Amino acid sequence: MRVFVAGASGAIGSRLVPQLIEQGNDVVGTATSERGLDRVRSAGAEPVRLDLLDPAAVRRAVLEAEPDAVVHQATALSGVKFTRNLDKTFVPTNRLRTEGTDTLLAAAREAGVDRFVAQSFASARYERTGGWVKTEDDPLDPDPLASTRESNAAMRHLEEAVTGAGGIVLRYGVFYGADNDGLIDPVRKRQFPIVGNGAGMSSWIHLDDAAAGTVLALNHGEPGIYNIVDDDPAPVREWLPVLADALGAPPPRRVPVWLARLVAGSAAVMMGTESRGASNARAKRELGWTPRHPTWREGFAAAYRQPSSGRQAVARSVASSP
């Protein structure tokens, strides 16, 4: 196929483009900076500079590309600093998930494209009652926390727009596997604690596995929603010490709920104590997908392994920092 990838230089896009090309596809990839365009070009794709919030430019780019399929992986999260008000952090990304999605869908429709795949998210979105591991058929949280309502609404908009148009939505787990993953520094500096009982569930996915699942969805998936997560949803109290060990960092601190709410906000408390994980059974069954890293338990070590001397140096540095 000829595949148009929006956000081709991002965390998932930069892993996806090479896999698409290896499978014999012709790829047109978009980016918003010269550095991103160079990254797309070096991966073997045709680079296009594009702002998804410019409807005329999006229409022109898609029609000129004449793609058989469109993949929407555009976000604006590179290098952002997360705050206790997640909606403020996600303002640009929320626009890409609402306005950008609508514009890209309209252009794809005009170009006669009938394969459309878009990025969404699984963790911290399902209803916080009942079982701790949810399927795609389980309800989303009907009452998100105030600081996350706009971001949840943006993801819901994307999912409804894409599936309503006969497309595929991929709810990815928490990404890991890159040198600049957002949790690396906070975990090394012991700034990411276990809150309360640490029961909040997370579902993880290595970036390479996320890309592989996307390729399969593009080639074989039926319209609908798929959780692209590993086999092992787990509470924070289990995965965080393993991640710290893989990074050569000291064990994470433990803090009471009241203190975490005061310092980090209600969203951090929810994710640490109430969040639900996601099941990948549908993706494995219907897409024939098997993650190369079936669990973060070995995936963290594979992604972040350091020589023992380096691990000790990191630990000493973190331990001596204020």
Secondary structure, DSSP 8 states (H G I E B T S, - for coil): -EEEEETTTSTTHHHHHHHHHHTT-EEEEEESSHHHHHHHHHTTSEEEE--TT-HHHHHHHHHHH--SEEEE-----TT----S-HHHHTHHHHHIIIIIHHHHHHHHHHTT---EEEEEE-TT-B-SSS-SEE-TTS-B-SS--GGGHHHHHHHHHHHHHHHHTT-EEEEE-EEE-STT-TTHHHHHTT-S-EETT---EE-EEEHHHHHHHHHHHHHH--SEEEEE--S--EEHHHHHHHHHHHTT-----EE-HHHHHHHH-HHHHHHHHT--EE--HHHHHHH----SS--HHHHHHHHH---HHHHHHHHHHHHH--
